[in-house]
């Protein structure tokens, strides 16, 4: 439920030129917000959980398309991609 709201706020609000979005998404305000530990935790959850959801959906879609014989390698590739994305997200948020 949170990811679509984040997409609308960060992706569409600024692009459409909504006045509150321009001030809220100024670089200085974003840096100040992301420097807070609770905001970092929120962003980590908002990024990492959809990565695993996407990996799960991609894996099962490829199995449904007839790649059932490669189920284990598909699972490894999909979930390692999600793990790598989660580690990258954690590393980038830690550095901020």
DSSP file (Angstrom, degrees, kcal/mol; ACC not computed):
  #  RESIDUE AA STRUCTURE BP1 BP2  ACC     N-H-->O    O-->H-N    N-H-->O    O-->H-N    TCO  KAPPA ALPHA  PHI   PSI    X-CA   Y-CA   Z-CA
    1    1 A X     >        0   0    0      0, 0.0     4,-0.7     0, 0.0     0, 0.0   0.000 360.0 360.0 360.0 -26.7    0.0    0.0    0.0
    2    2 A X  H  >  +     0   0    0      2,-0.2     4,-2.4     1,-0.1     5,-0.2   0.857 360.0  64.2 -81.5 -35.6    2.9    2.4    0.6
    3    3 A X  H  > S+     0   0    0      1,-0.2     4,-2.4     2,-0.2     5,-0.2   0.907 100.7  49.2 -61.5 -45.6    4.8    1.8   -2.6
    4    4 A X  H  > S+     0   0    0      1,-0.2     4,-2.3     2,-0.2    -1,-0.2   0.894 111.9  50.0 -61.8 -36.0    2.1    3.3   -5.0
    5    5 A X  H  X S+     0   0    0     -4,-0.7     4,-2.7     2,-0.2    -1,-0.2   0.914 110.6  49.6 -65.8 -41.3    1.8    6.3   -2.7
    6    6 A X  H  X S+     0   0    0     -4,-2.4     4,-2.8     2,-0.2     5,-0.4   0.885 110.0  51.4 -64.4 -37.7    5.5    6.8   -2.8
    7    7 A X  H  X>S+     0   0    0     -4,-2.4     4,-2.5    -5,-0.2     5,-0.9   0.925 112.0  46.1 -64.8 -44.0    5.5    6.5   -6.6
    8    8 A X  I  X>S+     0   0    0     -4,-2.3     5,-2.1     3,-0.2     4,-1.0   0.935 117.0  43.9 -64.4 -45.5    2.8    9.1   -7.0
    9    9 A X  I  <>S+     0   0    0     -4,-2.7     5,-0.5     3,-0.2    -2,-0.2   0.929 125.6  30.0 -68.1 -44.9    4.5   11.5   -4.6
   10   10 A X  I  <5S+     0   0    0     -4,-2.8    -3,-0.2    -5,-0.2    -2,-0.2   0.810 130.2  33.8 -87.5 -29.1    8.0   11.1   -5.9
   11   11 A X  I  <5S+     0   0    0     -4,-2.5     4,-0.5    -5,-0.4    -3,-0.2   0.874 129.1  23.2 -94.6 -41.6    7.4   10.4   -9.5
   12   12 A X  I  X<S+     0   0    0     -4,-1.0     4,-2.5    -5,-0.9     6,-0.2   0.836 112.0  61.6 -97.8 -36.9    4.3   12.3  -10.5
   13   13 A X  I  >XS+     0   0    0     -5,-2.1     5,-2.0     1,-0.2     4,-0.6   0.926 110.6  40.3 -61.6 -46.0    4.0   15.2   -8.1
   14   14 A X  H >4<S+     0   0    0     -5,-0.5     3,-0.6     1,-0.2    -1,-0.2   0.886 115.3  51.9 -68.9 -38.0    7.3   16.8   -9.1
   15   15 A X  H 345S+     0   0    0     -4,-0.5    -2,-0.2     1,-0.2    -1,-0.2   0.840 109.2  49.9 -68.6 -32.3    6.8   16.1  -12.7
   16   16 A X  H 3<5S-     0   0    0     -4,-2.5    -1,-0.2     2,-0.0    -2,-0.2   0.568 112.3-120.4 -83.7  -7.8    3.4   17.7  -12.8
   17   17 A X  T <<5 +     0   0    0     -3,-0.6     2,-0.2    -4,-0.6    -3,-0.2   0.795  42.5 176.8  78.0  28.2    4.7   20.8  -11.0
   18   18 A X     >< -     0   0    0     -5,-2.0     4,-1.6    -6,-0.2     3,-0.4  -0.505  31.9-131.1 -65.8 132.3    2.5   20.6   -7.9
   19   19 A X  H  > S+     0   0    0      1,-0.2     4,-1.4    -2,-0.2     3,-0.3   0.885 102.6  49.2 -58.4 -46.4    3.6   23.5   -5.7
   20   20 A X  H  > S+     0   0    0      1,-0.2     4,-2.4     2,-0.2    -1,-0.2   0.872 109.2  55.1 -62.6 -32.2    3.9   21.5   -2.4
   21   21 A X  H  > S+     0   0    0     -3,-0.4     4,-2.4     1,-0.2    -1,-0.2   0.860 101.3  57.1 -69.0 -34.3    6.0   18.9   -4.2
   22   22 A X  H  < S+     0   0    0     -4,-1.6    -1,-0.2    -3,-0.3    -2,-0.2   0.916 114.3  37.5 -64.3 -42.3    8.5   21.4   -5.5
   23   23 A X  H >< S+     0   0    0     -4,-1.4     3,-1.1     1,-0.2    -2,-0.2   0.891 117.9  50.0 -75.2 -39.4    9.4   22.7   -2.0
   24   24 A X  H 3< S+     0   0    0     -4,-2.4    -2,-0.2     1,-0.2    -1,-0.2   0.841 112.6  46.7 -69.4 -33.0    9.1   19.3   -0.4
   25   25 A X  T 3< S+     0   0    0     -4,-2.4    -1,-0.2    -5,-0.2    -2,-0.2   0.077  78.8 131.7-101.4  24.4   11.4   17.6   -2.9
   26   26 A X    <>  -     0   0    0     -3,-1.1     4,-2.3     1,-0.1     3,-0.2  -0.465  70.0-113.9 -68.6 149.7   14.1   20.2   -3.0
   27   27 A X  H  > S+     0   0    0      1,-0.2     4,-2.5     2,-0.2     5,-0.2   0.887 114.7  51.0 -56.5 -43.9   17.5   18.6   -2.6
   28   28 A X  H  > S+     0   0    0      1,-0.2     4,-2.0     2,-0.2    -1,-0.2   0.894 111.2  48.3 -63.3 -39.7   18.2   20.2    0.8
   29   29 A X  H  > S+     0   0    0     -3,-0.2     4,-2.2     2,-0.2    -1,-0.2   0.889 111.3  49.7 -68.6 -38.7   14.9   18.9    2.2
   30   30 A X  H  X S+     0   0    0     -4,-2.3     4,-2.8     2,-0.2     5,-0.2   0.919 110.9  49.2 -66.2 -43.2   15.5   15.4    0.9
   31   31 A X  H  X S+     0   0    0     -4,-2.5     4,-1.1    -5,-0.2    -2,-0.2   0.905 111.9  49.1 -62.7 -40.8   19.0   15.2    2.3
   32   32 A X  H  < S+     0   0    0     -4,-2.0     4,-0.3    -5,-0.2    -1,-0.2   0.897 114.0  46.3 -64.8 -40.0   17.7   16.4    5.7
   33   33 A X  H >< S+     0   0    0     -4,-2.2     3,-1.4     1,-0.2     6,-0.3   0.927 111.6  49.0 -68.3 -45.5   14.9   13.9    5.6
   34   34 A X  H 3< S+     0   0    0     -4,-2.8    -1,-0.2     1,-0.3    -2,-0.2   0.671  98.2  69.5 -73.5 -15.5   17.0   10.9    4.6
   35   35 A X  T 3< S+     0   0    0     -4,-1.1     2,-0.3    -5,-0.2    -1,-0.3   0.644  80.0  95.1 -75.2 -12.2   19.6   11.7    7.3
   36   36 A X  S <> S-     0   0    0     -3,-1.4     4,-1.9    -4,-0.3     5,-0.2  -0.625  77.2-136.4 -78.9 135.6   17.0   10.7    9.9
   37   37 A X  H  > S+     0   0    0     -2,-0.3     4,-2.2     1,-0.2     5,-0.2   0.867 103.3  52.5 -61.5 -37.8   17.3    7.0   11.1
   38   38 A X  H  > S+     0   0    0      1,-0.2     4,-2.2     2,-0.2    -1,-0.2   0.876 108.9  50.0 -67.5 -36.2   13.6    6.3   11.0
   39   39 A X  H  > S+     0   0    0     -6,-0.3     4,-2.6     2,-0.2    -1,-0.2   0.876 109.3  52.2 -68.2 -36.9   13.4    7.6    7.4
   40   40 A X  H  X S+     0   0    0     -4,-1.9     4,-2.4     2,-0.2    -2,-0.2   0.918 110.1  48.1 -63.6 -43.3   16.3    5.4    6.4
   41   41 A X  H  X S+     0   0    0     -4,-2.2     4,-2.3     2,-0.2    -2,-0.2   0.917 111.6  50.5 -63.1 -42.7   14.5    2.4    7.9
   42   42 A X  H  X S+     0   0    0     -4,-2.2     4,-2.6     1,-0.2    -2,-0.2   0.929 112.0  46.4 -60.7 -46.8   11.3    3.3    6.1
   43   43 A X  H  X S+     0   0    0     -4,-2.6     4,-1.7     2,-0.2     5,-0.2   0.872 110.0  54.5 -65.3 -36.3   13.1    3.6    2.7
   44   44 A X  H  X S+     0   0    0     -4,-2.4     4,-2.8     2,-0.2     5,-0.3   0.925 112.4  43.0 -62.0 -44.4   15.0    0.4    3.3
   45   45 A X  H  X S+     0   0    0     -4,-2.3     4,-1.8     1,-0.2     5,-0.4   0.905 112.0  53.8 -67.6 -41.7   11.7   -1.4    3.9
   46   46 A X  H  < S+     0   0    0     -4,-2.6     4,-0.4    -5,-0.2    -1,-0.2   0.793 118.4  36.1 -65.8 -27.8   10.0    0.3    0.9
   47   47 A X  H  X S+     0   0    0     -4,-1.7     4,-1.2    -5,-0.2    -2,-0.2   0.887 118.3  46.2 -89.3 -45.1   12.8   -0.8   -1.4
   48   48 A X  H  X S+     0   0    0     -4,-2.8     4,-1.7    -5,-0.2     5,-0.2   0.893 107.2  53.4 -73.9 -40.2   13.6   -4.2   -0.1
   49   49 A X  H  X S+     0   0    0     -4,-1.8     4,-2.1    -5,-0.3    -1,-0.2   0.919 109.4  48.1 -64.6 -43.1   10.2   -5.8    0.3
   50   50 A X  H  > S+     0   0    0     -4,-0.4     4,-2.7    -5,-0.4    -1,-0.2   0.824 106.4  59.9 -65.1 -27.9    9.1   -5.0   -3.3
   51   51 A X  H  X S+     0   0    0     -4,-1.2     4,-2.3     2,-0.2    -1,-0.2   0.935 108.9  42.2 -62.7 -44.4   12.4   -6.5   -4.5
   52   52 A X  H  X S+     0   0    0     -4,-1.7     4,-2.2     2,-0.2    -2,-0.2   0.868 113.8  52.3 -70.9 -35.7   11.6   -9.8   -3.0
   53   53 A X  H  X S+     0   0    0     -4,-2.1     4,-2.3     2,-0.2    -2,-0.2   0.928 111.5  47.2 -62.8 -44.2    7.9   -9.6   -4.1
   54   54 A X  H  X S+     0   0    0     -4,-2.7     4,-2.8     2,-0.2     5,-0.2   0.900 110.4  51.9 -64.3 -42.0    9.1   -8.9   -7.7
   55   55 A X  H  X S+     0   0    0     -4,-2.3     4,-2.4     1,-0.2    -1,-0.2   0.914 110.7  48.6 -61.4 -42.4   11.7  -11.8   -7.6
   56   56 A X  H  X S+     0   0    0     -4,-2.2     4,-2.2     2,-0.2    -2,-0.2   0.923 113.5  46.2 -63.3 -45.1    8.9  -14.2   -6.4
   57   57 A X  H  X S+     0   0    0     -4,-2.3     4,-2.1     2,-0.2    -2,-0.2   0.901 113.0  49.0 -66.8 -41.5    6.5  -13.1   -9.2
   58   58 A X  H  X S+     0   0    0     -4,-2.8     4,-2.5     2,-0.2     5,-0.2   0.924 110.7  51.6 -63.8 -44.0    9.2  -13.2  -11.9
   59   59 A X  H  X S+     0   0    0     -4,-2.4     4,-1.9    -5,-0.2    -2,-0.2   0.943 113.5  42.7 -58.1 -49.8   10.3  -16.7  -10.8
   60   60 A X  H  X S+     0   0    0     -4,-2.2     4,-2.1     1,-0.2    -1,-0.2   0.822 112.1  54.4 -71.0 -30.0    6.7  -18.1  -10.9
   61   61 A X  H  X S+     0   0    0     -4,-2.1     4,-1.5     2,-0.2    -1,-0.2   0.919 109.1  47.8 -66.9 -43.0    5.9  -16.3  -14.2
   62   62 A X  H  <>S+     0   0    0     -4,-2.5     5,-1.9     2,-0.2    -2,-0.2   0.869 111.2  50.9 -66.5 -35.7    8.9  -17.9  -15.9
   63   63 A X  H ><5S+     0   0    0     -4,-1.9     3,-1.4    -5,-0.2     5,-0.5   0.900 109.3  51.3 -66.0 -40.1    8.0  -21.3  -14.5
   64   64 A X  H 3<5S+     0   0    0     -4,-2.1    -2,-0.2     1,-0.3    -1,-0.2   0.791 102.1  61.2 -67.1 -27.2    4.5  -20.9  -15.8
   65   65 A X  T 3<5S-     0   0    0     -4,-1.5    -1,-0.3    -5,-0.1    -2,-0.2   0.458 132.2 -87.7 -79.0   0.3    5.9  -20.0  -19.3
   66   66 A X  T < 5S+     0   0    0     -3,-1.4     3,-0.4    -4,-0.1    -3,-0.2   0.542  97.0 116.4 110.7   8.5    7.5  -23.4  -19.4
   67   67 A X    > < +     0   0    0     -5,-1.9     3,-1.6     1,-0.2     7,-0.2  -0.056  32.2 126.6 -96.5  33.9   10.8  -23.1  -17.7
   68   68 A X  G >   +     0   0    0     -5,-0.5     3,-1.2     1,-0.3    -1,-0.2   0.760  64.0  64.6 -63.3 -26.4    9.9  -25.5  -15.0
   69   69 A X  G 3  S+     0   0    0     -3,-0.4    -1,-0.3     1,-0.3     3,-0.2   0.710 103.8  47.8 -69.1 -19.0   12.9  -27.6  -15.6
   70   70 A X  G <> S+     0   0    0     -3,-1.6     4,-2.5     1,-0.2    -1,-0.3  -0.070  73.9 125.3-108.4  31.4   15.1  -24.7  -14.5
   71   71 A X  H <> S+     0   0    0     -3,-1.2     4,-2.3     1,-0.2     5,-0.2   0.901  72.6  47.3 -62.9 -42.7   13.1  -23.9  -11.4
   72   72 A X  H  > S+     0   0    0     -3,-0.2     4,-2.4     2,-0.2    -1,-0.2   0.946 114.1  45.3 -67.6 -47.6   16.1  -24.0   -9.0
   73   73 A X  H  > S+     0   0    0      1,-0.2     4,-2.6     2,-0.2     5,-0.2   0.894 113.3  52.1 -62.5 -35.7   18.4  -21.9  -11.1
   74   74 A X  H  X S+     0   0    0     -4,-2.5     4,-2.8     2,-0.2     5,-0.2   0.924 109.7  48.8 -63.0 -43.1   15.6  -19.4  -11.7
   75   75 A X  H  X S+     0   0    0     -4,-2.3     4,-2.6    -5,-0.2     5,-0.3   0.914 111.8  49.4 -62.5 -42.2   15.0  -19.2   -7.9
   76   76 A X  H  X S+     0   0    0     -4,-2.4     4,-2.3     2,-0.2     5,-0.2   0.943 114.4  44.0 -63.1 -47.1   18.7  -18.7   -7.2
   77   77 A X  H  X S+     0   0    0     -4,-2.6     4,-1.9     2,-0.2    -2,-0.2   0.931 116.5  46.2 -64.8 -45.9   19.0  -15.9   -9.8
   78   78 A X  H  X S+     0   0    0     -4,-2.8     4,-1.8    -5,-0.2    -2,-0.2   0.944 117.7  40.7 -64.1 -48.7   15.8  -14.1   -8.8
   79   79 A X  H  X S+     0   0    0     -4,-2.6     4,-2.4    -5,-0.2    -1,-0.2   0.826 112.4  54.6 -75.4 -29.9   16.4  -14.2   -5.1
   80   80 A X  H  X S+     0   0    0     -4,-2.3     4,-2.7    -5,-0.3    -1,-0.2   0.867 107.6  52.2 -67.1 -34.2   20.1  -13.4   -5.4
   81   81 A X  H  X S+     0   0    0     -4,-1.9     4,-2.3    -5,-0.2    -2,-0.2   0.905 110.6  47.1 -64.2 -41.0   19.1  -10.3   -7.4
   82   82 A X  H  X S+     0   0    0     -4,-1.8     4,-2.1     2,-0.2    -2,-0.2   0.900 113.2  48.4 -67.0 -40.1   16.7   -9.3   -4.6
   83   83 A X  H  X S+     0   0    0     -4,-2.4     4,-2.6     2,-0.2    -2,-0.2   0.917 111.6  49.8 -65.6 -42.6   19.3   -9.9   -2.0
   84   84 A X  H  X S+     0   0    0     -4,-2.7     4,-2.5     1,-0.2    -2,-0.2   0.909 111.6  48.7 -62.8 -42.0   21.9   -7.9   -4.0
   85   85 A X  H  X S+     0   0    0     -4,-2.3     4,-2.3     2,-0.2    -1,-0.2   0.875 111.5  49.8 -64.5 -37.1   19.4   -5.0   -4.4
   86   86 A X  H  X S+     0   0    0     -4,-2.1     4,-2.6     2,-0.2    -2,-0.2   0.914 111.8  47.5 -67.7 -42.9   18.6   -5.1   -0.7
   87   87 A X  H  X S+     0   0    0     -4,-2.6     4,-2.6     2,-0.2    -2,-0.2   0.913 112.7  49.7 -64.2 -42.2   22.3   -5.0    0.2
   88   88 A X  H  X S+     0   0    0     -4,-2.5     4,-2.7     2,-0.2     5,-0.2   0.915 111.1  49.3 -62.4 -43.0   22.9   -2.2   -2.2
   89   89 A X  H  X S+     0   0    0     -4,-2.3     4,-2.5     2,-0.2     5,-0.2   0.932 112.3  47.7 -61.4 -46.4   20.0   -0.2   -0.8
   90   90 A X  H  X S+     0   0    0     -4,-2.6     4,-2.1     1,-0.2    -2,-0.2   0.902 112.5  49.7 -61.7 -41.4   21.3   -0.8    2.8
   91   91 A X  H  X S+     0   0    0     -4,-2.6     4,-1.8     2,-0.2    -2,-0.2   0.927 112.7  46.2 -63.5 -45.5   24.8    0.3    1.8
   92   92 A X  H  X S+     0   0    0     -4,-2.7     4,-0.9     1,-0.2    -2,-0.2   0.895 114.3  47.3 -66.7 -39.4   23.6    3.5    0.0
   93   93 A X  H  < S+     0   0    0     -4,-2.5     3,-0.4    -5,-0.2    -1,-0.2   0.858 109.3  54.8 -69.8 -33.3   21.3    4.4    2.9
   94   94 A X  H  < S+     0   0    0     -4,-2.1    -1,-0.2     1,-0.2    -2,-0.2   0.880 106.1  52.5 -65.1 -37.6   24.1    3.7    5.4
   95   95 A X  H  <        0   0    0     -4,-1.8    -1,-0.2     1,-0.2    -2,-0.2   0.710 360.0 360.0 -72.9 -20.4   26.4    6.1    3.6
   96   96 A X     <        0   0    0     -4,-0.9    -1,-0.2    -3,-0.4    -2,-0.2   0.492 360.0 360.0 -75.3 360.0   23.9    9.0    3.6
